[in-house]
Amino acid sequence: MCLAIPAEVTELLPDDMAKVSLGGVVKSVSVALLDEVAVGDYVVLHVGHALARIDAEEARRTLALLAEAGR
């Protein structure tokens, strides 16, 4: 089983990379698999790669479910 987590893009970097934020944790990830990414987009991350863009509401719902499951 694999788990993909939504994160917000905070900065675009060279070489198909971006900084993302997830609960205050900032990571550099590859966005090479996506056609277009902008600051403020939410992406689904798996093992350091953004796999897809999702809308902000879907990201918030998913993060809330993950937080609830972690209690």
Residue pairs with C-beta under 8 A, 6 or more apart in sequence:
2 46
2 47
3 46
4 44
4 45
4 46
4 51
5 22
5 44
5 45
5 46
5 62
5 63
5 66
6 22
6 42
6 43
6 44
6 45
6 54
6 58
6 59
6 62
6 63
7 20
7 21
7 22
7 27
7 29
7 42
7 43
7 45
7 59
8 20
8 21
8 22
8 40
8 41
8 42
8 59
9 18
9 19
9 20
9 31
9 37
9 38
9 39
9 40
9 41
9 42
9 43
9 50
10 18
10 19
10 20
10 21
10 26
10 39
11 18
11 19
11 39
12 18
12 31
12 37
12 38
12 39
13 19
13 28
16 30
16 31
16 32
17 28
17 29
17 30
17 31
18 28
18 29
18 31
18 37
18 43
18 50
19 26
19 27
19 28
19 29
20 26
20 27
20 28
20 29
20 43
20 45
20 50
22 45
23 63
27 48
29 43
29 45
29 48
29 49
29 50
30 48
30 49
30 50
31 37
31 43
31 50
32 49
33 49
33 50
33 51
34 43
34 50
34 51
34 52
34 53
37 43
37 50
37 53
41 53
42 53
42 54
42 55
42 56
42 58
42 59
43 50
43 51
43 52
43 53
43 54
44 50
44 51
44 52
44 53
44 54
45 51
54 62
